[in-house]
Amino acid sequence: MASVAVSNLSRHFGPVVALDDVSFTVGDGEFLTLLGPSGCGKSTTLSALAGLDRPTSGVIRIGDRVLFDGAAGVFVDAQFRNLGMMFQSYALWPHMTVAENLDFTLELRRIRGLEAKQRIEETLTLVDMEAYAARYPGELSGGQQQRVALARTLVYRPEILLLDEPLSNLDAKLRDRARIWLGELQKRTGVTTVYVTHDQTEALALSDRIIVMNQGRIAQVGTPKEIYDAPTDVFVADFVGASNLIKADLTIATDGTAQARLPTGDLLQLRTSLPRTPAGPVMLAIRPEKIVIDGSSGTGENRLNAEIVSRSYLGARNLLVVRIGDQRVRVETSEHIQTPSVSVRLPADAIGAYPAT
């Protein structure tokens, strides 16, 4: 396997900047996810890695090889990069059996005879599809087709595996099972993987590290826990998972402690370190599951009275929408609340504060 290094990568389509000075690395055997909304640049980055699109500037290295260097005029075609790419569409040949789909990939690389046969058998066993070698794609379920498409990508043993929304065509339940299976497969093979998705659950469940992208730039890089628990800006806090965003005015004391005054006049204590957030208008962010329901009215640190606007039963959890002044706040709890109003507590160490834009 191999590592990946991307330096100062940019891609312009006329006046449109799809990638703006993007730099990151992927360690040998690492599972890295590019996460972001449509149009953020994640698929453009993957296409640049695959050699399917030529960036405007920057450098791409895989191991010791330079695959692209804009300044030096180096661009290695996709067929010579030894990378495996799987798209949203599985694109299996319908007139070929499962084994023939894999064999055709090997034939293009001039791998024939006993070696080709062994690779096909080994790879189909790896994805638990050896019993379906003689079937045609039309005789398989969506999940089975997904496994065959991945086997076709792995059969020639690529240095890097590039996956572009590979689970998006599956229904919700099958998608959950496929996500677990894909994670286990990547760990077994140890193949360095770059995965593109807009699905936060996939990113959090599968990744060693996540790169959150926004408008062609990297917003944050970190482990799933770092991204979820300590987002660096409002965009990441709002996009990854669910966060309540609350307008407030921030004051910072000389000892570094901070308070936020809500439009209602209530004061919230903040115990998180806020070195990048100056005093003044801010957006507070807190996850719905971090808010504590106290059940009855009362006073205390970061305790607010709230009116329940709506209730939703989600099985293991209940989702409440409560009103605090003019602000609607989502609260997740295991309790079944029947009262029209509640007292909620916003733990100081669960609140993030970001400059208002």
Secondary structure, 3 states (H helix, E strand, C coil): CCCEEEEEEEEEECCEEEEEEEEEEECCCCEEEEECCCCCCHHHHHHHHHCCCCCCEEEEEECCEEEEECCCCEECCHHHCCEEEECCCCCCCCCCCHHHHHHHHHHHCCCCHHHHHHHHHHHHHHCCCHHHCCCCHHHCCHHHHHHHHHHHHHCCCCCEEEEECCCCCCCHHHHHHHHHHHHHHHHHHCCEEEEEECCHHHHHHHCCEEEEEECCEEEEEECHHHHHHCCCCHHHHHHCCCCEEEEEEEEECCCCCEEEECCCCCEEEECCCCCCCCCEEEEEEECHHHCEECCCCCCCCCEEEEEEEEEEECCCCEEEEEEECCEEEEEEECCCCCCCEEEEECCHHHCEEEECC
